[in-house]
Amino acid sequence: MAVPVSGTLQTVNWQSADMAARRKSRYAAEGRLKMYGLAAIVFALGFLVFLIGSITYTGYKAFTQTMVTVQIDLTSAGVDKNKIMDADWRGIVRNALRVYAGDIPRRDQKEYFSLFTDQAAYIVRDEAIADPAKLSGVQTFTVPLSDPLDQFAKGEIKRDTPEDQRRVSNMQIGFYDALVAKGAITSTFNWALFFAPDSRFPELAGLAGAIAGSFWTLVVCLAISLPTGIAAAIYLEEFAPKNKWTDLIEVNINNLAAVPSVIFGLLGLAVFLGWFGLPRSAPLVGGLVLSLMTLPTLIITTRNSLKSVPSSIREAALGIGASKHEAIFHHILPLAMPAVMTGTIISLARALGETAPLLLIGMNAFITSEPGGVMDAATALPTQIYIWADSPERGFVSRTSAAILVLLAFLIVMNGIAIYLRQRFERRW
């Protein structure tokens, strides 16, 4: 074959050894590139599996709780249903628990009762208040073991460890073995992890307050960022004149999308708490801060969605007499809405996992009740993880990992919904 070389024709022999060497070199380079890409994917997947596996290995035990079953006759104990709060619940529960151990010397009673959570009396009291039928006759109650005994039952504290190096004494192990032999010890799914608020006691701490706080925060964030972001994107894309001012706005929106989230937390601390005087730790403030953080991303996503709609749709609408706003709201925006909703869900998923801005506005306070609205003090899932990770008690180690798994589950669900919406309603042009 003849190819031009510097204005002349030169015959190239594609079957020559030189051309074969060149082809071999190109194929080798292509093969190396494929191997590099495959190695990168394998490394990333391996790291992800290791990360998820380590968190799961640390946190799966927090999804179970070691409980002791106790029989209590509240009628014989003299509990008056009209004066439930006045009853000696601590003494009633201790007398019921003492049945399992028999006649314990007074000097050993402290060791024995430390097997059970310090809040056992209040757990029984609250259960009796919630179900008045339990005030009559012999009823069965279950109370958690204390954190050290729960860790011992789960194998976190080894029996063969020297006594001076573990938090459970030999006497407590003996009491625990006696309870096991009598069938009083059970291991159940830890529903309190999801339905109980935070507590200083690891065996009682739950995520209910954090889940409710994240819910209210995202509600505020969605209510502000979705209409504002869509309106801003429509104006910039469809109505705004193209001049230096709109160019400046677009540049700033793109820059804001890359600003660290802690900056938005400082802004919320100075503006919403300092100037406006809004309540600290409230989901309202958290939602306002997260909406500011998600707005740039949502505006950019919405604009790209509007651009993806073919111009022929707009031209056809205008050609049959529709006004510009009718063409936008009746034709262009509905076709772009699936991508807009996908971007919204992904933005909310990012907001759900943010910690730094919420820490700066005080949503890391110790809250022992669920928020009833956007003005009540609350925590959020990321800040609850931060609080537990900073706690010295060993029981919070597994609960921290369990909370991370719960947060990851919410993020996976939200991203799954976004993928479903994109595949279900996406239009291909």
C-alpha positions in Angstrom: 0.0 0.0 0.0 1.3 3.5 -0.9 1.1 6.3 1.7 2.2 9.9 1.3 5.4 10.8 3.1 6.7 14.4 2.7 5.0 14.9 -0.6 6.0 11.6 -2.1 4.4 8.2 -2.1 6.0 5.4 -0.2 5.0 1.8 -0.2 4.4 0.3 3.2 4.6 -3.4 3.8 2.0 -4.1 6.5 3.3 -7.7 6.8 6.9 -6.6 7.6 8.6 -7.4 10.8 8.7 -3.7 11.7 5.0 -3.3 11.4 4.4 -6.5 13.3 6.6 -5.2 16.1 4.6 -1.9 16.2 1.3 -3.8 16.3 2.6 -5.9 19.1 3.7 -2.8 21.0 0.2 -1.2 20.6 -1.6 -4.4 21.7 0.7 -4.7 24.7 0.0 -1.1 25.7 -3.8 -1.7 25.3 -3.5 -4.8 27.4 -1.6 -3.0 30.2 -4.2 -0.2 30.2 -7.0 -2.8 30.6 -5.0 -4.5 33.4 -4.5 -1.2 35.2 -8.2 -0.5 35.0 -9.1 -3.9 36.2 -6.6 -3.7 39.0 -8.1 -0.3 40.1 -11.6 -1.8 40.1 -10.5 -4.9 42.1 -8.6 -2.7 44.6 -11.7 -0.4 45.1 -14.1 -3.3 45.5 -11.7 -5.0 47.9 -11.3 -1.9 50.0 -15.1 -1.5 50.0 -15.6 -5.1 51.0 -13.0 -4.8 53.8 -14.6 -1.5 55.0 -18.2 -2.9 55.1 -16.9 -6.2 56.5 -15.0 -4.6 59.3 -18.0 -2.4 60.3 -20.3 -5.4 60.1 -18.0 -7.6 62.2 -17.8 -4.9 64.9 -21.4 -3.9 64.9 -23.6 -7.0 64.2 -23.6 -7.9 67.9 -25.3 -4.7 68.8 -28.4 -5.9 66.9 -29.0 -8.5 69.8 -29.4 -7.8 73.5 -28.9 -10.2 76.4 -31.9 -10.1 78.6 -33.0 -11.7 81.9 -36.6 -12.9 82.4 -38.1 -12.2 85.8 -41.5 -13.1 87.3 -43.1 -10.3 89.3 -46.5 -10.2 91.2 -47.2 -6.6 91.4 -50.5 -7.2 93.3 -48.7 -9.0 96.1 -46.1 -6.2 96.0 -48.8 -3.7 96.9 -48.7 -1.6 93.8 -51.7 0.7 93.7 -52.8 1.4 90.1 -53.8 4.9 91.2 -50.4 5.6 92.7 -48.0 3.7 90.4 -45.3 6.4 90.6 -45.2 6.1 94.4 -44.4 2.4 94.5 -40.9 1.1 95.5 -40.0 -0.2 92.1 -36.4 -0.6 92.9 -37.2 -2.8 95.8 -39.8 -4.7 93.9 -37.5 -5.6 91.0 -34.6 -6.4 93.3 -36.8 -8.8 95.3 -37.9 -10.5 92.1 -34.3 -10.8 90.9 -33.1 -12.1 94.3 -35.2 -15.2 93.8 -32.8 -16.6 91.2 -29.8 -16.2 93.5 -31.4 -17.4 96.8 -30.0 -16.1 100.1 -27.1 -13.9 99.0 -24.9 -12.5 101.7 -25.3 -8.7 102.0 -21.7 -8.1 101.0 -22.3 -9.9 97.7 -25.5 -8.2 96.8 -23.8 -5.3 95.1 -21.9 -7.7 92.8 -25.1 -9.6 92.0 -27.4 -6.6 91.2 -24.6 -5.1 89.0 -25.4 -7.9 86.6 -28.6 -6.0 85.6 -29.0 -2.6 84.1 -29.3 0.2 86.6 -32.6 1.3 85.0 -34.3 -2.1 85.5 -36.8 -0.7 88.0 -37.9 2.1 85.6 -38.2 -0.3 82.7 -40.6 -2.5 84.7 -42.5 0.6 85.9 -42.9 2.0 82.4 -44.0 -1.4 81.0 -46.6 -1.7 83.7 -47.9 1.9 83.0 -48.1 1.1 79.3 -50.0 -2.2 80.0 -52.2 -1.9 83.1 -53.1 -5.6 82.8 -49.6 -6.4 84.2 -50.6 -4.8 87.5 -52.6 -7.9 88.5 -51.2 -11.4 89.1 -47.8 -12.8 88.2 -46.5 -11.3 85.1 -43.3 -11.8 83.1 -40.9 -9.0 82.5 -37.6 -8.8 80.7 -34.8 -6.4 81.6 -31.4 -6.0 79.9 -28.2 -7.1 81.5 -25.7 -4.4 82.3 -23.2 -3.5 79.5 -20.2 -5.5 81.0 -22.4 -8.7 81.3 -23.9 -8.1 77.9 -20.4 -7.9 76.5 -19.4 -11.1 78.4 -22.4 -13.0 77.1 -21.5 -12.0 73.5 -17.9 -13.1 73.9 -16.4 -9.6 73.9 -15.0 -10.2 77.4 -13.2 -13.5 77.6 -13.8 -15.9 80.5 -10.1 -16.9 80.6 -8.8 -13.3 80.9 -7.3 -12.6 84.3 -9.8 -11.2 86.7 -7.9 -8.0 87.2 -7.9 -7.3 83.5 -11.6 -7.6 82.8 -14.7 -5.7 84.0 -16.5 -8.8 85.1 -15.5 -10.4 88.3 -15.4 -14.2 88.9 -18.3 -13.8 91.3 -20.4 -12.1 88.7 -19.5 -14.9 86.2 -20.7 -17.4 88.8 -24.0 -15.6 89.2 -24.3 -15.4 85.4 -23.8 -19.1 85.0 -26.4 -19.8 87.6 -28.9 -17.6 85.7 -28.1 -19.4 82.5 -28.6 -22.8 84.2 -32.0 -21.7 85.4 -33.0 -20.6 81.9 -33.4 -16.9 82.9 -31.0 -15.6 80.2 -32.2 -15.0 76.7 -30.7 -13.2 73.6 -33.3 -11.3 71.6 -33.2 -8.9 68.7 -32.4 -5.5 70.0 -35.5 -3.5 69.0 -34.4 -0.8 71.4 -31.6 0.1 69.0 -34.3 1.5 66.7 -37.1 2.5 69.1 -35.3 3.8 72.2 -33.8 7.3 72.6 -30.2 7.9 73.5 -29.0 6.9 77.0 -25.8 7.1 79.2 -26.2 3.3 79.6 -25.0 1.4 76.4 -27.4 -1.4 77.0 -30.3 1.0 76.7 -29.1 3.5 74.1 -31.0 3.7 70.8 -31.3 5.6 67.6 -35.0 6.7 67.8 -34.2 10.3 68.6 -31.5 10.5 65.9 -33.7 8.9 63.2 -36.5 11.4 64.1 -34.1 14.3 64.1 -32.8 13.3 60.7 -36.3 13.0 59.4 -37.4 16.5 60.5 -34.1 17.9 59.2 -34.6 16.4 55.8 -38.2 17.6 55.7 -37.1 21.2 56.2 -34.2 20.7 53.7 -36.5 19.3 51.1 -39.2 22.0 51.6 -36.7 24.8 51.1 -34.2 23.4 48.5 -36.6 21.7 46.1 -38.8 24.6 45.1 -36.0 27.2 45.4 -33.6 25.1 43.4 -36.0 24.3 40.6 -37.2 28.0 40.4 -33.6 29.3 40.3 -32.6 26.7 37.6 -35.6 27.6 35.4 -34.9 31.3 35.6 -31.2 30.9 34.9 -31.7 28.5 32.1 -34.9 29.9 30.4 -35.4 33.6 31.3 -32.2 35.2 32.6 -30.3 37.3 30.0 -26.8 36.2 29.1 -24.6 38.9 30.5 -21.7 39.4 32.9 -24.0 39.3 35.9 -25.6 36.0 35.1 -22.1 34.7 34.3 -21.0 35.8 37.7 -24.0 34.1 39.3 -23.3 30.8 37.5 -19.6 30.9 38.5 -20.5 31.4 42.1 -23.1 28.6 42.0 -20.5 26.2 40.6 -18.0 27.3 43.3 -20.5 26.9 46.1 -21.1 23.3 45.1 -17.4 22.6 45.9 -17.3 24.5 49.2 -16.6 22.3 52.3 -19.7 21.6 54.3 -18.1 23.0 57.5 -18.3 26.5 55.9 -22.1 26.2 55.7 -22.1 25.1 59.4 -20.2 28.3 60.3 -22.7 30.3 58.2 -25.6 28.7 60.0 -23.9 29.3 63.4 -23.4 33.0 62.6 -26.7 33.8 60.8 -29.4 31.5 62.0 -28.2 31.2 65.6 -26.4 34.5 66.0 -28.5 36.9 64.1 -32.0 35.3 63.9 -31.8 33.7 67.4 -33.3 30.4 66.3 -33.1 27.6 68.9 -29.8 25.6 69.1 -29.9 21.9 68.1 -33.3 22.3 66.4 -34.0 20.4 63.1 -35.2 23.7 61.7 -31.7 25.2 61.8 -30.2 21.9 60.6 -32.6 21.8 57.6 -31.8 25.5 56.7 -28.1 24.8 56.8 -28.4 21.6 54.7 -30.7 23.3 52.2 -28.0 26.0 51.6 -25.5 23.2 51.1 -27.6 21.2 48.7 -29.0 24.2 46.7 -26.0 24.6 44.4 -25.9 20.9 43.5 -29.7 20.9 42.9 -29.6 24.0 40.7 -26.8 22.5 38.6 -28.6 19.2 38.2 -31.9 20.8 37.3 -30.3 23.0 34.7 -28.6 20.0 33.1 -31.9 18.2 33.1 -33.6 21.1 31.3 -30.8 21.2 28.8 -31.2 17.5 28.1 -34.8 18.0 26.8 -34.6 18.4 23.0 -35.1 21.9 21.6 -37.7 20.5 19.2 -40.1 20.1 22.2 -39.8 23.8 23.0 -40.1 24.8 19.4 -43.2 22.6 18.8 -44.9 24.0 21.9 -44.2 27.6 20.9 -45.2 26.8 17.3 -48.8 25.8 18.2 -49.3 29.0 20.2 -48.1 28.1 23.7 -46.5 30.9 25.7 -43.0 30.5 27.0 -44.0 29.7 30.6 -46.6 27.2 29.2 -44.0 25.5 27.1 -41.7 25.3 30.2 -44.2 24.1 32.8 -46.4 21.9 30.5 -43.8 20.3 28.4 -40.1 20.9 29.3 -40.2 20.6 33.1 -42.4 17.4 33.2 -39.9 15.7 30.8 -37.0 16.9 32.9 -38.6 16.0 36.2 -37.3 12.4 36.5 -33.7 13.6 36.3 -34.6 16.5 38.7 -36.1 14.0 41.3 -33.0 11.8 40.9 -30.7 14.7 41.6 -32.9 15.8 44.6 -32.8 12.4 46.2 -29.0 12.1 45.7 -28.6 15.6 47.2 -30.8 14.6 50.2 -28.7 11.4 50.6 -25.6 13.6 50.8 -27.3 15.9 53.3 -28.3 12.9 55.4 -24.7 11.9 55.8 -23.3 15.3 56.7 -21.8 15.7 60.2 -19.7 18.9 60.3 -22.4 21.5 59.8 -24.7 19.8 62.3 -22.0 19.7 64.9 -21.4 23.5 64.6 -25.1 24.3 65.2 -25.3 22.1 68.3 -27.1 19.0 67.0 -24.6 16.8 69.0 -26.3 17.4 72.4 -27.3 14.6 74.7 -31.0 14.3 74.0 -33.0 11.6 75.8 -36.3 12.1 74.0 -37.5 12.1 70.4 -38.2 15.5 68.9 -41.9 16.2 68.2 -41.3 18.9 65.6 -38.7 21.1 63.9 -38.3 23.4 66.9 -37.5 20.7 69.4 -33.9 19.9 70.3 -32.6 16.8 68.5 -29.6 15.0 67.1 -29.2 13.3 63.7 -27.8 10.0 62.7 -24.3 11.3 61.8 -24.0 13.3 65.0 -25.3 10.4 67.0 -22.5 8.2 65.5 -20.0 11.0 66.5 -21.4 11.0 70.1 -21.2 7.3 70.5 -17.7 7.1 68.9 -16.5 9.6 71.5 -18.0 7.7 74.5 -15.5 5.7 76.7 -17.9 2.8 77.4 -17.0 -0.4 75.5 -20.7 -1.1 74.7 -20.8 2.0 72.5 -18.1 0.6 70.2 -20.5 -2.0 68.7 -23.4 0.4 68.7 -21.4 3.0 66.8 -20.7 0.4 64.1 -24.4 -0.6 64.1 -25.5 3.0 63.7 -23.1 3.3 60.8 -24.8 0.3 59.2 -28.2 1.8 59.8 -27.0 5.1 58.1 -25.5 3.2 55.2 -28.8 1.3 54.8 -30.7 4.6 54.5 -28.2 5.9 52.0 -28.4 2.7 49.9 -32.2 2.9 50.0 -32.3 6.5 48.9 -29.8 5.9 46.1 -31.8 2.8 45.0 -34.9 5.0 44.8 -33.0 7.5 42.7 -31.8 4.7 40.3 -35.3 3.3 40.0 -36.8 6.7 39.2 -34.1 7.3 36.6 -34.6 4.0 34.9 -38.4 4.1 35.2 -39.1 7.5 33.9 -36.0 8.4 31.9 -36.7 9.4 28.3 -34.1 8.7 25.6 -34.0 11.0 22.7 
